[in-house]
């Protein structure tokens, strides 16, 4: 079963998610409860749960990112037989590959020794792998491009990408390979089996993220996803196109696997200041309505961006 909690910013989506977690705990649910959020929000989410859950409730809820979930499942199912290569370790491997292929690279050979270049290549390769792009795909595109400089860069990327994959081989494992292994091992995980999984705080997802969510749909007890979506008739609905794409893709995955769906209403809005709510709803509207300022929105005229930042910081300090 997959549940969607939709609504605009501040409509109470996360509060509804926390309420569902609390209801499961109070009902005596004895399976695993997992909340997946972006890596930078894990601590904030754990802190917020303290005020929403009953005493000791946080001890029964795991908050993690997609990456940490991968290693949790692989550690349980024996998928970490290969040596994991961290980001710095992968940068060193790319640096080694660049040194070995410097003479055959058309564009990157001249800049291969620049500080930070290996790290940038590592980020590109990670993005390719998360989006399901292989070196062969880059070669095919490079052959079709008329711009010689761009074609050479894509060919160099494909060559370095392929060499990095060859060096990883059967011995080493990077984060993106771990994500692939997760898909193979998810069905054997007792941690996921019958678990209640909640996903919050994402506005865009890569192909590997969708694959992970599909594996969770098939193996967990339920999946609940919050999505920042307006009403279809809202004038600024076009701004939310990334979230709308996520919604459509998840529904397609659910339909493909015959997984039942349900759209849940959000809780009461946590933002009750009319001025802020009107600004959020009407900022990008072609003809925004007039709203009485209740003091929640203030305009400052400053001489520079630095002065604007200082004015905001002083205001925040006074509010604290």
C-alpha positions in Angstrom: 0.0 0.0 0.0 1.3 3.5 -0.8 -0.1 6.7 0.7 0.4 10.2 -0.7 0.2 13.2 1.6 0.0 16.3 -0.7 -0.4 20.0 -0.1 1.4 23.3 -0.4 4.3 24.4 1.8 3.2 24.8 5.4 -0.1 22.8 4.8 0.8 20.2 7.5 2.1 17.3 5.4 5.0 16.5 7.8 2.7 17.0 10.8 0.4 14.4 9.3 3.3 12.0 8.7 4.4 12.3 12.3 0.7 11.8 13.4 0.6 8.5 11.4 3.9 7.4 13.1 2.4 8.2 16.5 -0.8 6.4 15.7 1.2 3.3 14.7 3.2 3.3 18.0 0.1 3.9 20.1 -1.7 1.0 18.3 1.2 -1.3 19.4 2.7 -1.8 15.9 5.6 -4.1 16.5 7.3 -3.9 13.1 10.0 -1.4 12.0 9.1 2.2 11.4 11.4 4.0 9.1 11.4 7.7 8.1 13.6 8.5 5.0 14.6 12.2 4.6 17.5 13.9 2.8 20.8 13.4 4.6 21.0 17.0 5.8 17.6 16.7 7.5 18.1 13.6 9.6 19.1 15.4 12.8 16.4 18.0 12.4 13.8 15.2 11.9 14.9 13.3 14.9 14.7 16.4 17.1 11.2 17.3 15.8 10.0 13.7 16.5 10.8 14.2 20.2 7.8 16.6 20.5 5.4 14.5 18.5 5.9 11.0 19.8 5.0 9.5 23.2 7.7 8.9 25.8 10.5 6.7 24.4 8.7 6.6 21.0 11.9 7.7 19.2 13.6 4.5 20.3 11.2 2.6 17.9 11.7 4.9 14.9 14.7 4.9 12.5 15.4 8.2 10.7 17.9 7.8 7.8 18.7 8.9 4.3 18.4 6.6 1.2 22.2 6.0 1.4 22.1 4.9 5.1 19.2 2.6 4.4 21.2 0.9 1.7 24.0 0.0 4.1 21.6 -1.0 6.8 20.0 -3.6 4.4 23.3 -4.7 2.9 24.8 -5.2 6.3 21.9 -7.4 7.3 21.7 -9.5 4.1 25.5 -9.9 3.4 25.8 -7.6 0.5 29.0 -5.9 1.6 31.4 -8.6 0.6 33.2 -6.2 -1.6 35.4 -3.4 -0.2 33.5 -0.1 0.0 35.2 2.8 -1.6 34.4 6.2 0.0 34.1 9.4 -1.9 37.7 10.4 -1.1 38.9 6.9 -2.1 37.0 7.2 -5.4 38.5 10.6 -6.1 42.0 8.9 -5.7 40.9 6.2 -8.1 39.8 8.8 -10.6 43.1 10.6 -10.2 44.9 7.4 -11.0 42.7 6.8 -14.1 43.4 10.3 -15.3 47.1 9.8 -15.0 46.9 6.6 -16.9 44.8 8.0 -19.7 46.1 11.5 -19.9 47.8 10.9 -23.3 44.6 9.6 -25.0 42.2 12.2 -23.6 41.3 14.9 -26.2 39.9 17.6 -23.9 40.6 16.6 -20.3 44.3 15.8 -20.8 45.2 19.5 -20.5 43.2 20.0 -17.3 43.5 16.6 -15.7 46.0 17.8 -13.0 44.0 20.8 -11.9 43.1 20.8 -8.2 39.6 19.5 -7.7 39.1 18.2 -11.2 39.0 14.6 -10.1 36.3 15.4 -7.6 34.2 17.1 -10.2 34.5 14.0 -12.5 33.5 11.8 -9.6 30.3 13.9 -9.1 29.5 13.5 -12.8 30.1 9.8 -12.8 28.0 9.4 -9.6 25.1 11.4 -11.3 25.4 9.2 -14.4 25.1 6.0 -12.4 22.2 7.3 -10.3 20.4 8.2 -13.5 21.1 4.8 -15.2 23.5 6.2 -17.8 26.3 3.9 -18.9 29.6 4.8 -20.7 28.2 3.4 -23.9 25.3 5.9 -23.8 27.8 8.7 -23.6 29.8 7.3 -26.6 26.6 7.1 -28.6 25.6 10.7 -27.9 29.2 11.9 -28.6 29.1 10.3 -32.0 25.9 12.2 -32.9 27.0 15.6 -31.8 28.2 18.0 -34.5 30.1 20.3 -32.0 33.6 18.8 -32.0 34.6 20.3 -28.7 31.5 19.0 -26.9 31.8 15.6 -28.6 35.4 15.3 -27.4 34.4 16.1 -23.8 31.7 13.5 -23.8 34.1 10.9 -25.3 36.6 11.7 -22.6 33.9 11.4 -20.0 32.9 8.0 -21.4 36.5 6.8 -21.4 37.2 7.8 -17.8 33.9 6.5 -16.7 34.5 3.1 -18.3 38.0 2.9 -16.8 36.8 3.7 -13.3 34.2 1.0 -13.6 36.9 -1.5 -14.8 39.1 -0.7 -11.8 36.1 -1.1 -9.4 35.4 -4.5 -11.0 34.4 -7.3 -8.6 36.6 -6.1 -5.7 35.5 -2.6 -4.9 32.1 -1.0 -4.3 31.1 2.6 -4.5 27.8 4.2 -3.2 26.0 3.9 -6.5 26.9 0.2 -6.9 25.7 -0.3 -3.3 22.3 1.2 -4.4 22.2 -1.4 -7.2 22.9 -4.2 -4.7 20.2 -2.9 -2.5 17.7 -3.8 -5.2 18.9 -7.4 -5.3 18.9 -7.8 -1.5 15.8 -5.9 -0.5 13.5 -9.0 -0.8 15.7 -10.8 1.7 15.7 -8.1 4.3 13.8 -8.8 7.5 14.4 -5.1 8.5 12.2 -4.0 5.5 9.7 -6.9 5.7 6.3 -5.5 6.9 7.9 -2.2 7.9 6.1 1.1 7.8 8.2 3.4 5.6 7.7 7.2 5.4 9.4 9.4 2.9 9.5 13.2 3.5 11.3 16.3 2.2 12.2 15.3 -1.4 11.2 17.4 -4.4 13.2 15.5 -7.1 14.4 11.9 -7.4 16.9 10.2 -9.6 16.3 6.8 -11.4 18.0 4.8 -8.6 15.8 6.6 -6.0 12.7 5.5 -7.9 14.1 1.9 -8.1 14.6 1.9 -4.4 11.1 3.2 -3.7 9.8 0.4 -6.0 11.7 -2.2 -4.0 10.3 -0.7 -0.8 6.8 -0.8 -2.2 7.2 -4.5 -3.0 8.8 -5.6 0.3 7.7 -3.2 3.0 4.3 -3.3 4.7 3.4 0.2 3.6 4.9 3.3 2.1 3.8 6.9 2.7 5.3 9.8 0.7 4.8 13.6 1.3 4.7 15.7 -1.8 4.6 19.5 -2.1 1.7 19.9 -4.6 -0.8 22.7 -5.0 -4.4 22.4 -6.3 -4.5 21.9 -10.0 -6.4 25.1 -10.4 -3.8 27.2 -8.6 -2.2 29.9 -10.8 1.3 29.0 -9.8 0.9 25.2 -10.2 3.6 25.2 -12.9 6.3 26.0 -10.3 5.6 22.6 -8.7 6.3 20.6 -11.9 9.3 18.6 -10.4 7.1 17.4 -7.5 4.3 16.7 -10.0 6.7 14.6 -12.0 7.6 12.6 -8.9 3.9 12.1 -8.2 3.2 10.8 -11.7 6.2 8.5 -11.7 5.3 6.9 -8.3 1.7 6.4 -9.5 3.0 4.7 -12.6 5.3 2.4 -10.5 2.4 1.6 -8.2 0.1 0.8 -11.2 2.7 -1.4 -12.8 3.0 -3.5 -9.7 -0.8 -3.5 -8.8 -0.1 -1.7 -5.5 -3.2 0.1 -4.0 -2.9 3.8 -3.5 -4.5 6.4 -1.3 -4.3 10.1 -1.0 -4.4 11.4 2.5 -5.4 14.9 3.6 -2.7 16.9 5.4 -3.1 18.0 9.0 -4.0 21.6 10.1 -1.6 24.1 8.6 1.3 24.8 10.9 1.7 28.3 9.5 -1.2 30.4 10.8 0.0 33.9 9.9 -2.3 35.2 7.1 0.4 37.4 5.6 2.9 34.6 5.1 0.3 32.2 3.8 -0.9 34.8 1.3 2.7 35.5 0.2 3.4 31.8 -0.3 0.2 31.2 -2.3 0.3 34.4 -4.4 3.9 35.3 -5.0 4.1 33.9 -8.5 0.4 34.3 -9.4 -0.2 36.5 -12.5 -2.8 38.6 -10.6 -2.2 38.2 -6.8 -5.0 39.3 -4.6 -4.6 42.1 -2.1 -4.0 41.0 1.5 -3.9 43.0 4.6 -0.5 42.9 6.2 -0.7 41.4 9.7 3.0 42.2 10.5 4.3 38.8 9.4 5.8 40.2 6.2 8.3 43.1 6.4 10.2 44.9 3.6 13.7 46.3 4.0 15.4 48.6 1.6 19.2 48.1 1.8 22.2 49.2 -0.2 23.7 45.8 -0.9 23.0 42.1 -0.6 25.4 42.0 2.4 23.3 44.7 4.1 20.2 42.7 3.4 21.7 39.6 5.0 22.8 41.6 8.1 19.3 43.1 8.4 17.7 39.6 8.3 20.2 38.3 10.8 19.5 41.1 13.2 15.8 40.5 12.9 16.2 36.7 13.5 18.4 37.5 16.6 15.7 39.7 18.0 13.0 37.1 17.4 15.2 34.5 19.2 
